Amino acid sequence: MAEAAPQPVATKGEAAPASWEPRIVAFLCYWCSYTGADAAGTARLKYPPNVDIIRVMCSGRIDPELVTAAFARGADGVMVCGCHIGDCHYIAGNHKTMARMPLVARTLVQLGIDHGRFVHEWVSAAEGDKFAALVERITRQVRRLGPLDWPRRMRERGVPGGRGLGPWGEP
Amino acid sequence: MAHLGAAADGPADSRASRIGVFVCHCGGNISDVVDVERVAAEAARMPGVVLATAHPFVCSDPGQALIEEKIRELELDRVVVAACSPTLHQTTFRRTVDRAGLNQYLFEHVNVREQVSWVVEDREAATRKASRLVRAAAARASHLVPLERRRIPIQPSALVIGGGVAGLVAARDLARRGMKVTLVENRPFLGGRMAQLHTLFPTGENARDLLAGLIQETAREPRIRVLTGAHVIGSEGVVGDFRTRVRLEPRGVDEHLTYPGNAIAACPEETINEFDFALSRRKAIYMAYPGCYPPMPAVDWRSCTRCGKCLAAVGGKGIDLEGEPREIELHTGVIVLATGYDPYEPLYGEYGYGIFPQVLTLQQLIRLLDPEGPSGGRLPGNGAGPGRVAFIHCVGARQVDGVNAPGPDGKVRDYCARTCCTGALHAALELKERYPRARMTSFYQDIRTYGRFHEEYYERAAEKGVLFVRYDPNHPPRVERDRGDHSPLVVRAKDLLTGGLELEVPADLVVLATGVVPHDISELISMYRCAVGYDSFLLEVHPKLRPVELAVSGVFLAGCCQGPMDITEACAAASAAASKAAAMIAQGQVEMDPFVSRVDEALCTGCQTCLTVCPYEAITRDVARRVSRVSDALCTGCGTCVASCPSNAIQQCGFTDAQVISEVDTLLAPEPAHELVLAQGGS
């Protein structure tokens, strides 16, 4: 992707089809954030239906490449949530997340992905309201930014990957 | 992305799979919002899905029977259930598929209640979201592989660390269930913090009488070995076989010592008596308190000069001043941590503490009220007792960041210490009984006499004329020298109950109802890799459902190492920890989730990045093969090493890249309705 770096990629202002709905993938740790998302449900909070949750045991499992892979497969936004620092079920898995995700955020901007499309926050098992607010926030931001459609952009630039290939970009 | 290439289990498996999808109505909880029939119909078109159906209550007996029946009838090899949160029924359905002869990890749970039907209002949007999640789960299911739960044999023995009331109860309960127990206490005497109390709320019983009975019960148990002056210095192994290294300080005294009083009297060295919170001094050879256990003195090596005067006073028998510490190794199946708490030590000048001799902590007052205490139960003064006493609650508890000075760890103690309200009122009533003329004022934020029969203390204190002044935590009371000559001190506070009236209350004695901080066990924390909460207390697996277990399998929590508790609660927690530990031992083996990491030796370059990120030191380097190796017994399945491996040589069972990516892929694939439109447009 090095050859694509010098040219900034426009990600705003494209006309979205009327039927377009933001597609956002959220990676949540099982012990705090996933339970926090459950807490939002138990409290019957309402939030937009655009965020689909994928659970992992610990936010430390969230490989930065899972984030970029989600964008490469057509996500308009990605969310990463884990336990608050100090509350990790695995002592310090989230410390690694804390180190990785700011780098991911910067890398995404360099790849031409607006920072509004990526949200990294800590959500405890009790913070259903915070989770609902985060979903509101990222959905609003992504809706304003419009479709990202990275698979098409990558195709146009001849970058391998995206849909139509195997799960890891291989044909 | 390209180099993320090989996944441990490729999609080849998916072509062979026969997936059954069951979508739950949850009696309307789901089906009122989500069109479950449409979700099932859309799932049925996924590759590999041979059955997709909806059912009113999949978790009910008929629902589970349906799953079992279909597994047998259609030879299903993967099962997806879309229902409530996996925290509720994942285990239920795993057992269901297990009963039907299918490996329980070939089951995939989708949450369409807490995360769909309860949070999305629009029926179309909810149905589409549920459909996406169910199809993603079906895609993931085809990548699942059978996994076996890890089983580790377990020794029928326990190590209890801490000889306070919680440790004693845990040890006694474990021994009565037939376990061999080793109780280690790093001080020379058992009893812990409870021994420093006088009478207990809510029964008014004498603390040390109660404790003596418990110690006798414990010490009499033939299965319990008590080690005092014992420091845990190292630990290896895992649940089932913990190998703990313990350093035993010499006691300096043995059972041949016949007249301990003579030895103590002969000792010329004096030091601060921490048992009385520095209110008294003790000798270098000492008994912590009357009736202590073991019932013989110990030598405090930090203050002993080895002058030998004690030895001469007892005729040269029973005292050994030349003893050296020795190390032993203990093999136990489980560990109970009962390391307790320390009372919060106010900072110099906090509410005048350390500046004015009339400012005491509640613990010091309790020592002074104790007839066996440093003053024989009398308060300092001319015998008439204090005329005016001010109690200040929430000292070192419920602190406000920016108002109260942080402790040495940089944090304020913002949690409620739970015992000090009732404790302070209990002491106030006792004071009132001894000195009926004493006038008492209690400065509080909230009175939290939350326990059973504790509220009576508040009511009785109010009846007896204790004046309650509610202060604003943002403007805590100030203790100052009285400018007049009514009394030595004056407490100034804004009383919220009278609309913020500025009060000046003269005081002869100010008692700080201090909070509870965890005993410093940083070495044990790193040794056992315990999770610690923001309040620095140990963190249980789940505060409600698994309250006495640490995330480290085989390590249990008893008492105040987990948070402020009164004796009732500490004993309940200790008994709970003992029964949990005994239940684990009774099974003969421990079962653990199989979500461990696996290293693909062909891909591993031996860079050792994974060694640095593993919080459990579960990864070692195989020097001969120059690869990393994961210990199944130590790995807890967080997956941090997977994310850090630059060669993608590590995969986490149950959460492989292929499994996660198949979910991402399906979630982002065109939705069925769109597919139709696109297909028409394209042709």
Contacts between the chains, C-beta under 8 A, distances in Angstrom:
chain1	res1	chain2	res2	distance
A	23	B	667	7.4
A	23	B	668	5.8
A	25	B	664	5.9
A	25	B	667	6.0
A	25	B	668	7.1
A	35	B	87	6.4
A	37	B	114	7.1
A	37	B	115	5.6
A	38	B	85	4.7
A	38	B	87	6.5
A	38	B	111	7.3
A	38	B	114	4.1
A	38	B	115	6.9
A	40	B	114	7.7
A	40	B	119	5.9
A	41	B	85	7.6
A	41	B	113	6.7
A	41	B	114	3.1
A	41	B	115	5.7
A	41	B	118	3.9
A	41	B	119	5.1
A	42	B	114	6.2
A	42	B	118	7.2
A	44	B	118	5.5
A	44	B	119	7.5
A	45	B	119	6.3
A	46	B	119	5.9
A	46	B	120	7.2
A	46	B	121	5.5
A	47	B	119	5.5
A	47	B	120	7.9
A	49	B	116	7.7
A	49	B	119	8.0
A	49	B	120	4.4
A	49	B	122	7.1
A	49	B	125	4.1
A	49	B	126	6.3
A	49	B	128	7.2
A	49	B	129	4.5
A	52	B	129	6.9
A	52	B	132	5.8
A	52	B	133	6.3
A	52	B	136	7.3
A	52	B	667	4.6
A	53	B	111	7.5
A	53	B	115	5.8
A	53	B	133	7.8
A	54	B	136	7.8
A	54	B	660	6.4
A	54	B	663	5.2
A	54	B	664	6.8
A	54	B	667	7.5
A	55	B	86	7.8
A	56	B	639	6.3
A	56	B	655	5.7
A	56	B	660	7.1
A	57	B	595	6.0
A	57	B	637	5.6
A	57	B	638	5.9
A	57	B	639	5.8
A	57	B	652	7.6
A	57	B	655	6.5
A	58	B	638	3.8
A	58	B	639	5.8
A	58	B	640	6.5
A	60	B	613	7.6
A	60	B	638	5.3
A	60	B	639	6.4
A	60	B	640	3.4
A	60	B	643	6.2
A	61	B	638	6.5
A	61	B	639	3.1
A	61	B	640	6.5
A	61	B	642	5.9
A	61	B	643	5.6
A	61	B	652	6.5
A	61	B	655	6.2
A	62	B	643	6.1
A	63	B	642	6.7
A	63	B	643	4.0
A	63	B	657	7.5
A	64	B	643	7.5
A	65	B	1	6.7
A	65	B	4	5.6
A	66	B	643	7.9
A	66	B	657	7.8
A	66	B	660	6.3
A	66	B	661	7.5
A	66	B	664	7.4
A	68	B	1	6.7
A	69	B	1	6.1
A	69	B	4	7.2
A	69	B	661	6.1
A	69	B	664	6.3
A	70	B	664	5.1
A	70	B	668	7.3
A	72	B	1	5.9
A	73	B	661	8.0
A	73	B	664	5.7
A	73	B	665	5.7
A	73	B	668	4.8
A	74	B	668	4.2
A	75	B	664	7.5
A	75	B	668	5.7
A	84	B	534	7.4
A	86	B	532	6.9
A	86	B	533	6.7
A	86	B	534	4.6
A	87	B	531	7.7
A	87	B	533	6.8
A	87	B	534	7.0
A	87	B	539	7.0
A	88	B	531	6.7
A	89	B	531	6.6
A	89	B	541	7.5
A	89	B	551	5.4
A	89	B	638	7.7
A	90	B	531	7.8
A	90	B	551	7.0
A	90	B	615	5.6
A	90	B	616	7.7
A	90	B	636	5.9
A	90	B	638	3.7
A	90	B	640	7.1
A	91	B	529	5.5
A	91	B	530	7.8
A	91	B	531	5.6
A	91	B	551	7.8
A	91	B	615	4.1
A	91	B	616	7.6
A	92	B	615	4.9
A	93	B	615	6.5
A	93	B	638	4.5
A	93	B	639	7.9
A	93	B	640	4.9
A	96	B	613	5.8
A	96	B	640	5.3
A	96	B	643	7.0
A	96	B	644	6.9
A	100	B	643	7.3
A	132	B	119	7.3
A	160	B	1	8.0
A	160	B	2	6.1
A	161	B	1	4.9
A	161	B	2	7.1
A	163	B	665	7.6
A	163	B	668	7.8
A	163	B	669	7.3
A	166	B	11	7.4
A	167	B	7	7.0
A	167	B	11	6.8
A	167	B	658	5.9
A	167	B	661	4.7
A	167	B	662	6.2
A	167	B	665	6.2
A	168	B	1	6.7
A	168	B	2	7.4
A	168	B	4	4.9
A	168	B	5	5.2
A	168	B	6	7.7
A	168	B	7	6.6
A	168	B	657	7.4
A	168	B	658	8.0
A	168	B	661	7.0
A	169	B	1	4.6
A	169	B	2	4.7
A	169	B	4	7.1
A	169	B	5	7.7
A	170	B	2	7.3
A	170	B	5	6.3
